[in-house]
Amino acid sequence: MTVRSISPLDGALIEELEEASPAEVREALQRARRAQKEWHRGTTRQDRIGMVRELGGVCRKARDEVVDLIHRECGFPREVIAASYGSAVNGIEHYVREYEGWSEEFPLDPEAWRDSTARIEMVPHGVIGHIGVWNFPFWQTMISAIPGLLAGNGFVYKPSELSTLSGLRIARLVTEAGYPEGLYPAVVGGPSVGKEMVTAGFDALVFTGSMEAGREIAGRAGIMPLILELSGNDAAIVRADADVEAAARGIATGTFARAGQVCIRIKRVFAHRDIADELTERIVDIASGLRREDIGPLIRDEARRRVDLAVRDAVANGAALLQGGRDWEGPGFYYRPTVLSVPHQGLEVVRRETFGPVCPIQSVEDDEEALRLANDTPYGLGDTIWTSDYEAGEALARRLEAGNVWINDCIRTLPCGELFQGWKQSGIPSSQRRLEMFVKKRTVITRRSCEPRPSWFGN
């Protein structure tokens, strides 16, 4: 079996690579396990901090090369890739500060525990299987690699089969930074290799992808730590008091950037009836002025066909096509930014995640209807609120069933993906900071006395 790297910019084959066998996946795991034991035992916290800073330096030097490769293999505009690249690298110092501040001492009540001390040891999981994603190949890889390596873990990394060359280059950055040989091997393959990794015996698993794939992983993985970031179907609530120009531009960006191939992009718009027409008209105007190079292509022609089928289904079932709805002329897998006026929630284009540049807009009577419709979904990744009444926006945000809410903004995350999580079926939620996801905790209580306690048996 082979994996084909194809450029969505023009449909040309870049390279064809051999897929890893099950034996090769397990051999990579064993190599990583040996390397990780030495890595964890043979380094101090300061050693690991120095190494991750070295990785940051290597990434900065390789930025233009890696950005160009991701552009060629994934199709996104270079400036968009460079922005997310920089965001991930700049997050290194955030994790260093957090790691330096880790304290193992746990305070105990001196009266009740006067002869005892307690500490919480942060122990790496071991070797983590990372099944990568294609739409943010550098950012999404590094927000796991940086905290994971810092905490003392090893990895076996499978890049997405849609961005294999980019992933292999990213894995080499780790080696170039001086990490031990075998600590971060990459394996090439598609879904069959991903399934092999789920059952290969890793100590933890990281996956970003569809809700359906996430469910399958959760069912097959058994009892192990899972870090799953899954699909989103984010709603935008536009209140009657919103600045229409700002909302339209923000929603257009949050919908059409990267050709809509973003898990946290705006995929449903609920606009108050008083401003719905004006907002829709402005979004149509913005969409009609976008160029191919502004948003980039869909990753494959099959992805473009799926988007087109969802749009055609919406129109056949009562939606009004206001802009786009067809392929963009020229080479590559481009689809025109599309705006739909939708009459209800029953359409596939609003019920399920549409991974493409499609903006369905629905008029609502008030905030309560917008809130009800926004929450009426199995997804819970992110939502946006557009309003000039910030207190009302904050109050509305507290009632949204999503792990991330933006008020008058979109598609921005905390440094290096910190605390980014989905609710409902958009992931396995965690209140932990990201660095803590890559360790297990051991509680050690030491009683500084050998005298039997009065309550013990045997008097």
C-alpha positions in Angstrom: 0.0 0.0 0.0 1.1 3.5 -0.7 0.2 7.0 0.4 0.0 9.7 -2.3 0.9 13.3 -1.4 -1.1 15.5 -3.8 -1.1 19.3 -4.0 -4.7 20.7 -3.8 -3.4 23.8 -5.5 -3.3 22.1 -8.9 -4.1 18.4 -8.3 -0.5 17.3 -9.1 1.1 14.3 -7.5 4.1 15.4 -5.3 5.3 12.1 -4.0 4.2 8.5 -3.4 5.3 6.8 -0.2 5.1 3.3 1.2 2.7 2.7 4.0 4.1 1.3 7.3 3.2 -2.3 8.1 1.7 -3.3 11.5 5.1 -4.8 12.4 6.8 -1.4 11.6 4.3 0.5 13.8 5.1 -1.9 16.7 8.8 -1.7 16.1 8.6 2.1 16.2 6.8 1.8 19.5 9.5 -0.4 20.9 12.3 1.9 19.8 10.4 4.9 21.3 9.9 3.0 24.5 13.6 2.3 24.9 14.5 5.9 24.1 11.9 7.3 26.4 13.1 5.3 29.4 16.6 6.7 28.9 15.3 10.2 28.1 13.2 10.4 31.3 15.8 8.8 33.6 18.8 10.6 32.2 17.5 14.2 32.1 16.5 16.8 34.7 13.7 19.3 34.5 16.2 22.0 33.4 17.6 19.6 30.7 14.2 19.2 29.2 13.5 22.9 29.3 16.8 23.6 27.5 15.9 21.0 24.9 12.5 22.4 24.2 14.0 25.8 23.8 16.4 24.3 21.3 13.5 22.9 19.4 12.0 26.3 19.3 15.2 27.7 17.7 15.3 24.9 15.1 11.6 25.6 14.2 12.3 29.3 13.8 15.2 28.7 11.4 13.1 26.2 9.4 10.0 28.3 9.3 10.0 29.4 5.6 10.9 25.9 4.4 8.2 24.2 6.4 5.6 26.9 5.6 6.3 26.5 1.9 5.9 22.7 2.2 2.6 23.0 4.0 1.4 25.5 1.4 2.2 23.1 -1.4 0.8 20.0 0.3 -2.3 21.5 2.1 -3.0 24.6 -0.1 -3.5 27.2 2.6 -2.2 30.8 2.1 1.3 31.1 3.3 0.6 34.0 5.6 -2.1 32.0 7.4 0.2 29.0 7.8 3.0 31.3 9.1 0.7 32.8 11.7 -0.3 29.5 13.2 3.4 28.3 13.0 4.5 31.3 15.0 1.7 30.9 17.5 2.9 27.3 18.3 6.6 28.2 18.6 5.8 31.2 20.7 3.9 29.0 23.1 7.0 27.2 24.2 7.8 29.9 26.8 4.3 29.6 28.1 4.8 25.9 28.8 8.3 26.5 30.2 7.0 28.9 32.8 4.3 26.5 33.7 6.7 23.6 34.0 9.2 25.7 36.1 6.3 26.5 38.4 5.3 22.9 39.1 5.5 22.1 42.8 5.2 18.6 44.1 4.5 19.6 47.7 0.8 19.2 48.7 -0.2 21.3 51.8 -1.7 19.3 54.6 -3.6 20.5 57.7 -0.8 20.6 60.3 -3.1 19.7 63.1 -4.7 16.6 61.4 -1.5 15.6 59.6 1.2 16.8 62.1 3.5 13.9 61.5 3.0 13.5 57.7 4.0 15.2 54.4 2.5 14.7 51.0 3.8 15.2 47.5 2.3 14.8 44.0 4.8 13.3 41.5 4.2 14.2 37.9 5.2 11.1 35.9 5.2 11.0 32.1 2.7 8.5 30.5 5.6 6.9 28.6 5.2 6.6 24.8 2.3 8.5 23.2 0.7 7.6 19.9 -0.1 10.7 18.0 -2.4 10.4 15.0 -2.0 13.8 13.2 -4.3 16.1 11.4 -3.8 17.7 8.0 -5.4 21.2 8.3 -3.0 22.5 11.0 -0.1 20.0 10.6 2.5 22.1 12.5 0.3 23.8 15.1 -1.7 20.8 16.1 1.4 18.6 16.2 3.4 21.0 18.3 0.7 21.7 20.9 1.2 18.0 21.8 4.9 17.5 21.1 6.0 20.6 23.2 4.3 19.8 26.5 4.6 16.0 25.9 8.4 16.1 25.4 8.8 18.6 28.2 7.1 16.3 30.6 9.4 13.4 29.6 7.4 11.4 27.1 8.3 9.8 23.8 6.0 9.7 20.8 5.2 7.7 17.7 3.8 10.2 15.3 1.6 9.3 12.3 1.0 12.4 10.1 -2.3 12.6 8.3 -2.1 10.8 5.0 -3.2 14.1 3.4 -0.1 16.0 4.7 2.5 13.2 5.0 5.5 15.1 3.7 4.7 18.1 6.0 4.4 15.7 9.0 7.7 13.9 8.2 9.5 17.2 8.0 8.0 18.3 11.3 9.2 15.0 12.9 12.7 15.7 11.6 12.7 19.0 13.4 12.6 17.1 16.7 15.7 15.1 15.7 17.5 18.2 14.5 16.9 19.8 17.9 19.1 17.0 19.4 16.4 14.8 21.0 17.5 11.1 21.3 17.3 8.9 18.2 14.1 6.9 18.4 12.2 9.2 20.8 10.0 10.7 18.1 9.7 8.4 15.1 7.2 9.0 12.4 5.2 6.3 10.6 3.5 6.7 7.2 0.0 5.6 6.5 -3.7 6.1 6.2 -6.7 4.9 8.3 -5.4 1.3 8.6 -2.2 2.5 10.2 -4.2 4.7 12.5 -6.3 1.8 13.6 -3.1 -0.2 14.2 -1.9 2.5 16.5 -5.1 2.5 18.5 -4.5 -1.1 19.6 -0.7 -1.3 19.5 -0.1 -0.8 23.2 0.7 2.9 23.6 0.6 4.5 27.0 -1.7 7.3 25.8 -3.2 8.4 22.5 -3.7 11.8 20.8 -6.1 12.3 18.0 -7.6 15.2 16.2 -10.3 14.5 13.6 -13.9 13.7 13.0 -16.5 12.8 15.7 -17.1 9.5 14.0 -13.4 8.5 14.0 -13.2 9.7 17.6 -16.1 7.4 18.6 -14.4 4.5 16.9 -11.1 5.2 18.7 -12.8 5.4 22.1 -14.5 2.1 21.4 -11.3 0.3 20.4 -8.6 1.9 22.6 -9.6 0.2 25.9 -8.6 1.9 29.1 -5.9 4.4 28.4 -5.6 8.2 28.5 -7.1 9.7 25.4 -6.7 13.3 24.2 -9.4 13.7 21.6 -10.2 16.9 19.8 -13.1 16.2 17.5 -15.5 18.0 15.1 -17.3 21.2 15.7 -20.4 22.9 14.3 -19.9 26.3 15.8 -22.7 28.8 15.9 -22.5 32.6 15.5 -25.2 34.5 17.4 -25.7 38.0 16.1 -27.7 40.2 18.5 -29.8 43.1 17.3 -27.3 45.6 18.9 -24.3 44.1 17.0 -22.0 46.3 14.9 -23.1 44.8 11.6 -19.9 45.7 9.7 -17.7 44.2 12.4 -19.9 41.1 12.7 -20.1 40.6 8.9 -16.3 40.8 8.5 -15.6 38.6 11.5 -18.1 36.0 10.4 -16.8 36.0 6.8 -13.3 35.4 8.2 -14.5 32.8 10.7 -16.4 31.0 7.9 -14.3 31.2 4.8 -10.6 31.3 6.1 -8.7 28.2 5.0 -11.6 27.4 2.7 -13.7 26.6 5.8 -11.5 23.6 6.7 -11.2 24.5 10.4 -12.8 22.6 13.3 -13.6 25.9 15.1 -14.8 27.8 12.1 -18.3 29.4 12.1 -20.6 27.0 10.5 -24.1 28.3 11.5 -25.2 31.9 11.8 -28.3 33.0 13.8 -29.0 36.6 13.2 -31.7 38.8 14.9 -34.4 39.6 12.5 -33.8 43.3 12.8 -30.4 43.1 11.3 -30.4 39.8 9.5 -31.0 41.2 6.0 -28.3 43.9 6.4 -25.8 41.4 7.8 -26.6 38.8 5.0 -26.2 41.4 2.3 -22.8 42.5 3.7 -21.5 38.9 4.0 -22.6 38.2 0.4 -20.7 41.3 -0.6 -17.5 40.2 1.2 -17.8 36.6 -0.1 -18.2 37.8 -3.7 -15.0 39.8 -3.5 -12.8 37.0 -2.2 -10.2 35.5 -4.5 -8.9 31.9 -4.8 -5.7 32.8 -3.2 -7.5 34.5 -0.2 -8.9 31.2 1.1 -7.1 28.4 -0.7 -8.5 25.1 -2.1 -10.3 22.1 -0.5 -7.8 19.4 0.4 -9.1 16.9 -2.2 -11.6 16.8 -5.0 -13.7 14.3 -2.9 -13.9 17.0 -0.2 -15.1 19.5 -2.7 -17.7 17.1 -3.9 -19.0 16.6 -0.4 -19.3 20.3 0.2 -21.2 20.7 -3.1 -23.6 17.9 -2.3 -24.4 19.5 1.1 -25.1 22.9 -0.6 -27.2 21.2 -3.3 -29.2 19.3 -0.6 -29.8 22.6 1.2 -31.1 24.3 -1.9 -33.3 21.3 -2.8 -34.9 21.5 0.7 -35.7 25.1 0.9 -32.5 27.1 1.3 -31.8 30.1 -0.9 -28.4 30.2 -2.6 -27.3 33.8 -2.4 -23.6 33.5 -3.4 -21.2 30.8 -4.7 -22.4 27.2 -4.7 -20.1 26.0 -7.4 -16.4 25.1 -8.2 -14.0 27.9 -8.9 -12.6 27.9 -12.4 -9.0 26.9 -12.9 -6.7 24.1 -11.6 -6.9 22.8 -8.1 -9.8 21.9 -5.8 -11.3 25.3 -5.2 -14.9 26.0 -4.2 -16.4 29.5 -4.3 -17.4 31.0 -0.9 -21.0 30.2 -0.5 -23.8 32.0 1.4 -27.2 30.4 2.1 -30.3 31.7 3.6 -31.8 28.7 5.5 -35.4 28.4 6.7 -34.8 25.9 9.5 -32.4 23.6 11.3 -33.4 20.4 9.5 -30.9 20.8 6.7 -27.7 18.7 6.6 -25.7 21.8 6.0 -26.6 23.0 9.5 -27.2 19.7 11.3 -23.7 18.3 10.5 -20.3 19.8 10.2 -19.7 21.1 6.7 -15.9 21.2 6.2 -15.9 23.9 3.5 -16.5 27.6 2.7 -20.2 27.6 3.4 -22.1 30.2 5.5 -25.8 29.3 6.3 -27.7 32.2 7.8 -31.0 31.9 9.7 -33.1 34.8 11.0 -34.3 34.5 14.6 -36.8 36.4 16.8 -34.6 36.9 19.9 -31.6 35.8 22.0 -33.6 32.9 23.4 -34.3 31.4 20.0 -30.7 31.9 18.9 -29.5 30.2 22.1 -31.9 27.3 21.8 -30.8 26.7 18.1 -27.1 27.1 18.9 -27.3 24.5 21.7 -29.4 22.1 19.7 -26.5 20.0 18.5 -24.3 17.1 19.6 -21.3 19.3 18.9 -19.8 21.6 21.6 -16.5 22.9 20.3 -17.0 26.7 20.0 -19.5 29.5 19.5 -19.3 33.2 18.8 -21.5 36.1 20.0 -21.6 39.5 18.2 -22.9 42.4 20.3 -22.2 45.9 21.5 -23.7 45.0 25.0 -20.7 43.2 26.5 -22.5 42.3 29.7 -25.3 40.7 27.7 -22.8 38.9 25.6 -21.1 37.5 28.7 -24.4 36.4 30.2 -25.3 34.7 26.9 -21.8 33.0 26.8 -22.4 31.4 30.2 -25.5 29.6 28.7 -23.8 28.3 25.6 -22.9 24.6 25.7 -19.4 24.8 24.2 -15.9 24.7 25.4 -14.8 27.9 23.7 -16.8 31.1 23.3 -15.7 34.3 21.5 -17.4 37.6 21.9 -16.8 39.9 18.9 -14.0 37.7 17.8 -13.3 34.2 16.3 -10.7 31.5 15.7 -8.3 32.7 18.4 -6.9 30.3 21.1 -4.9 30.7 24.2 -1.1 30.2 23.8 -0.2 26.9 22.2 -3.7 25.6 22.5 -3.9 25.9 26.3 -7.2 24.7 27.8 -8.7 24.3 24.3 -11.4 21.6 24.6 -14.7 20.5 23.2 -17.8 19.7 25.1 -20.5 17.1 24.3 -19.2 14.9 21.5 -16.6 17.3 20.3 -13.9 15.8 22.5 -13.0 14.3 25.8 -13.1 17.4 28.0 -10.5 18.1 30.6 -10.2 20.9 33.1 -6.4 20.3 33.2 -3.9 22.6 31.6 -2.4 20.9 28.6 0.9 20.1 30.1 -0.9 18.1 32.8 -2.6 16.0 30.1 0.8 14.5 29.3 1.5 13.2 32.8 0.0 10.8 35.3 0.1 11.7 39.0 1.4 9.7 41.9 0.5 10.7 45.4 3.1 9.9 48.0 2.2 10.4 51.7 5.1 9.9 54.2 4.4 9.6 57.9 7.5 10.5 59.8 6.9 8.1 62.6 7.2 4.4 63.0 4.8 4.2 65.9 1.5 2.3 65.3 -1.5 4.6 65.2 -4.0 4.1 68.1 -6.7 3.4 65.5 -4.9 0.4 63.9 -5.9 -3.2 64.6 -3.8 -5.3 66.9 -4.0 -3.5 70.3 
